[in-house]
């Protein structure tokens, strides 16, 4: 009888598939890797071969250089590849551009590695698609009942309202370079902000990549070469670290905002020196996590990198077999390390 661990098992390097001899989102260079998305804690350079969506491969090449791997294989959503007799397909995860769930099939067993995911609409990436499976391996970044994220529209409306209330002040929005920055820009456009948005130089290459992929970001301009007291009444998007740097001092009495699911925690907003916390997350909140488990009803849920205890307790109370993997090497803030480095 095949055990689930015969197909995927946790190791110090990450989730390993023995029959396929590959890893999913390994935390160190390996011979063969399946990558769910382009954030630095999941997509590292130096692997011998990488299988991912075409967009994720493009993001990795943009960030690490064209030689980030010796061999690469782009797989479209729904397309199936085979590695040593193990079938691999990718399903949209709704996290960032090109993000995917890794669907691993072997000898009648199906296991789905969610990577990072969210269930709400995002105008910059394909929406999450539930995949029936025997085992669902889920992230748990916001795996506590206290995490119920407000609607994106309400949070953007708060930013637009502040712009109307303080037309003399620049509005400096901290947003991670991959995914969050582009999503904030698109949501502002949908909210009716059609003026030029000014961006930190660390965001420009990924913005261009998104636009090449058909995501219209509207008029953008670099936030460089400006006189002191510049951009009153305008929106500036920058990596989170830049909002605390001397770079930010050039703007007109800036309203410092930060777009993150963690902005629902007041202590975190205070630590950031954030005047306008925007609760915008690229991860599933508690209701979305629970809805996903309820919809899929897998034989087992495996929970990883996040607040596992709350979800384990929910599974116990709802007769859903579950276990915690306790994988290490994944950052709750996704792209913060890259954003800090870029700034």
C-alpha positions in Angstrom: 0.0 0.0 0.0 1.4 3.4 -1.0 1.8 5.9 1.8 1.5 9.6 1.3 5.1 10.0 2.4 6.2 7.7 -0.5 5.3 10.5 -2.9 6.2 13.7 -0.9 8.0 14.0 2.3 9.5 16.9 4.3 13.3 17.1 4.4 15.7 19.8 5.6 16.0 21.0 1.9 12.2 21.2 1.5 9.4 18.9 0.2 11.0 16.0 -1.6 9.5 13.6 -4.1 11.5 10.3 -3.9 10.1 8.6 -7.1 10.5 11.8 -9.1 13.7 12.8 -7.5 12.7 16.5 -7.3 11.9 19.1 -4.7 9.1 21.6 -4.5 10.3 25.1 -3.5 13.6 23.8 -2.0 15.4 26.1 0.4 18.8 25.2 -0.9 20.2 24.5 -4.4 19.2 21.0 -5.7 19.5 19.1 -8.9 15.8 19.4 -9.8 13.2 21.8 -8.5 9.5 22.6 -9.0 9.0 26.3 -8.1 5.5 27.6 -7.2 6.2 31.3 -7.6 8.9 34.0 -7.8 9.2 35.2 -4.2 12.7 34.8 -2.9 11.8 32.5 -0.1 10.4 30.0 -2.6 12.4 30.7 -5.8 16.1 30.4 -5.2 18.8 30.4 -7.8 21.4 27.7 -8.3 19.2 24.7 -9.0 20.3 22.3 -11.8 16.9 22.3 -13.4 13.7 24.3 -12.7 10.1 23.6 -13.7 7.7 26.5 -13.2 5.2 28.6 -15.1 6.6 30.8 -17.9 5.9 33.9 -15.8 7.7 32.5 -12.8 10.7 31.6 -14.9 10.7 35.2 -16.3 10.6 36.6 -12.8 13.5 34.5 -11.7 15.6 35.5 -14.7 14.8 39.1 -14.1 15.9 38.9 -10.4 18.8 36.5 -10.6 20.0 36.7 -14.2 19.5 34.4 -17.1 21.9 31.8 -15.7 19.8 31.3 -12.5 19.5 27.6 -13.4 21.3 25.2 -15.8 18.0 24.1 -17.4 14.4 25.4 -17.3 11.0 24.0 -18.3 8.0 26.3 -18.6 4.6 24.6 -18.0 1.3 26.3 -18.6 -1.6 26.1 -16.2 -3.2 22.7 -16.7 -0.4 21.3 -18.8 1.2 18.0 -17.5 4.9 17.2 -17.4 6.4 13.9 -16.3 9.5 13.5 -14.3 10.7 9.9 -13.7 7.2 8.6 -14.0 5.6 11.2 -11.7 3.1 13.6 -13.3 3.4 17.3 -12.5 0.8 20.0 -13.4 0.4 23.6 -12.2 -2.8 25.2 -11.1 -3.3 28.9 -10.4 -2.7 29.9 -6.8 -3.9 33.6 -7.0 -0.8 34.8 -5.1 1.2 36.8 -7.6 1.8 36.8 -11.3 2.6 33.2 -12.4 2.0 31.7 -9.0 0.9 28.1 -9.0 0.0 25.1 -6.9 2.1 22.1 -7.7 -0.2 19.1 -8.4 1.8 15.9 -8.1 0.3 12.5 -9.3 1.7 9.0 -9.0 0.1 5.6 -9.0 -3.4 7.0 -8.4 -2.3 9.3 -5.6 -2.7 13.1 -6.0 -1.0 15.6 -3.7 -1.3 19.4 -4.1 1.3 21.8 -2.7 -0.4 25.1 -2.5 2.7 27.3 -2.3 1.4 30.7 -1.1 -2.2 31.4 -2.2 -5.3 33.6 -1.7 -8.9 33.2 -2.7 -10.0 36.8 -3.4 -9.8 38.5 -6.8 -6.5 40.0 -7.8 -6.4 42.0 -11.1 -2.7 41.1 -11.6 -2.8 37.3 -11.6 -5.0 34.3 -12.4 -7.4 33.3 -9.6 -6.9 30.3 -7.3 -8.4 27.1 -8.7 -9.2 24.3 -6.2 -7.9 20.9 -7.3 -9.4 17.7 -5.9 -6.6 15.7 -4.1 -5.8 13.1 -1.5 -3.5 15.4 0.4 -3.6 19.2 0.4 -0.4 20.9 1.6 -1.4 24.4 2.7 0.5 27.5 3.9 -0.7 28.9 7.2 0.6 32.5 7.2 -2.6 33.9 8.6 -3.8 30.7 10.2 -5.6 32.2 13.2 -9.3 33.2 13.5 -8.3 36.8 14.3 -7.1 37.3 10.7 -10.1 38.3 8.6 -8.9 40.7 6.0 -11.2 43.6 4.9 -12.1 44.1 1.3 -9.4 45.4 -1.1 -11.8 48.1 -2.3 -12.4 49.4 1.2 -8.6 49.7 1.9 -8.0 51.5 -1.4 -10.9 53.8 -0.7 -9.1 54.7 2.6 -6.0 55.7 0.6 -8.0 57.7 -1.9 -9.9 59.4 1.0 -6.6 60.4 2.6 -5.4 61.9 -0.7 -8.5 64.1 -0.8 -8.1 65.1 2.8 -4.4 65.9 2.6 -3.8 67.2 -0.9 -0.7 69.0 0.2 1.0 65.8 1.4 2.7 63.1 -0.7 1.4 59.6 0.0 4.3 57.1 0.3 3.0 53.5 0.1 5.4 50.7 1.1 4.7 47.6 -1.0 6.8 44.6 -1.7 8.5 44.6 -5.1 6.9 41.5 -6.6 3.1 41.3 -6.7 2.1 43.8 -4.0 3.4 46.9 -5.7 1.7 46.0 -9.0 -1.5 45.0 -7.2 -1.7 48.3 -5.3 -1.2 50.2 -8.6 -4.0 48.2 -10.4 -6.4 48.6 -7.5 -5.7 52.4 -7.5 -6.6 52.5 -11.2 -9.8 50.5 -10.6 -10.6 53.0 -7.8 -10.4 55.9 -10.3 -6.8 57.2 -9.7 -5.7 57.9 -13.3 -2.9 60.3 -12.5 0.8 59.4 -12.8 2.0 57.2 -10.0 5.6 57.6 -9.0 7.7 54.6 -8.2 11.0 53.8 -6.5 13.7 52.5 -8.9 13.7 49.1 -7.2 10.3 48.4 -8.7 10.8 49.5 -12.3 12.1 46.2 -13.8 9.3 44.2 -12.3 6.7 46.8 -13.3 7.9 46.5 -16.9 7.7 42.7 -16.7 4.1 42.9 -15.5 3.3 45.2 -18.4 4.9 42.9 -20.9 2.6 40.2 -19.5 -0.4 42.4 -20.3 -1.0 44.0 -16.9 -1.8 47.7 -17.6 -0.3 49.8 -14.8 -1.2 53.1 -16.4 1.1 56.2 -16.3 4.2 55.7 -14.1 7.3 57.9 -13.5 10.4 57.4 -11.5 10.5 59.1 -8.1 14.0 60.4 -8.6 15.7 63.8 -9.2 13.1 65.6 -7.2 13.5 68.8 -5.2 12.7 68.8 -1.5 9.0 69.0 -0.7 8.0 67.3 -4.0 4.9 65.4 -5.0 2.3 66.9 -2.7 -1.0 65.2 -3.4 0.6 62.4 -5.4 1.1 58.6 -4.8 4.6 57.2 -4.5 5.1 53.4 -4.3 8.3 52.1 -2.8 9.8 49.0 -1.1 8.9 49.0 2.6 12.5 49.7 3.7 12.6 52.8 1.5 9.8 54.5 3.5 12.2 54.6 6.5 15.2 55.7 4.5 16.6 59.2 3.9 15.2 58.8 0.3 11.7 59.4 1.7 12.7 62.8 3.2 12.5 64.6 -0.2 8.7 64.3 -0.4 6.2 66.8 0.9 5.3 65.9 4.5 4.7 62.3 3.5 1.8 60.2 4.7 3.5 56.9 5.2 1.3 53.9 4.3 2.2 50.2 4.2 0.2 47.5 2.3 0.4 44.2 4.1 -1.9 41.7 5.7 0.1 42.3 8.9 -1.2 45.9 9.0 -4.3 44.5 10.8 -2.0 44.1 13.8 -1.7 47.5 15.4 1.7 46.8 17.0 3.2 46.0 13.6 1.9 49.2 12.1 3.4 51.1 15.0 6.7 49.4 14.6 6.7 50.4 10.9 6.0 54.1 11.8 3.0 53.7 9.6 0.4 56.5 9.6 -1.9 54.8 7.1 -1.9 51.0 7.5 -3.5 49.2 4.5 -4.6 45.7 5.2 -3.9 44.2 1.7 -2.6 40.6 1.8 -1.5 38.2 -0.9 -2.2 35.3 1.4 -5.4 33.5 2.4 -6.9 34.8 5.6 -8.6 32.5 8.2 -12.0 32.3 6.4 -10.3 31.6 3.1 -8.1 28.8 4.5 -11.1 27.1 6.2 -13.2 27.5 3.1 -10.5 25.8 1.0 -10.2 22.8 3.4 -14.0 22.5 3.5 -14.3 22.6 -0.3 -11.5 20.1 -1.0 -12.2 17.6 1.8 -8.9 15.8 1.2 -7.9 12.6 3.1 -5.3 14.7 4.9 -4.3 18.3 5.2 -0.6 19.1 5.8 0.1 22.5 7.2 3.3 24.4 6.7 5.2 27.8 7.2 2.8 29.8 9.4 0.5 29.6 12.3 -0.1 25.9 12.3 -1.7 25.3 15.7 -5.0 27.2 15.0 -5.6 25.3 11.8 -4.7 21.9 13.4 -7.2 22.6 16.1 -9.9 23.5 13.6 -9.2 20.3 11.7 -9.4 18.3 14.9 -12.8 19.8 15.7 -14.1 19.2 12.2 -12.8 15.6 11.7 -10.3 16.6 9.1 -7.1 14.6 9.5 -4.2 17.0 9.5 -0.5 17.3 10.5 2.1 20.1 10.7 5.2 19.8 8.6 7.2 22.5 10.3 9.3 23.3 7.3 11.8 26.1 7.8 13.2 28.7 5.4 10.0 30.4 4.3 9.5 34.1 5.2 6.1 35.2 6.6 6.7 38.6 4.8 7.3 37.0 1.4 9.5 39.4 -0.4 10.8 41.6 2.4 14.4 40.4 2.1 14.5 41.1 -1.6 12.8 44.5 -1.1 15.3 45.4 1.6 18.2 44.4 -0.6 16.9 46.2 -3.6 16.4 49.4 -1.7 
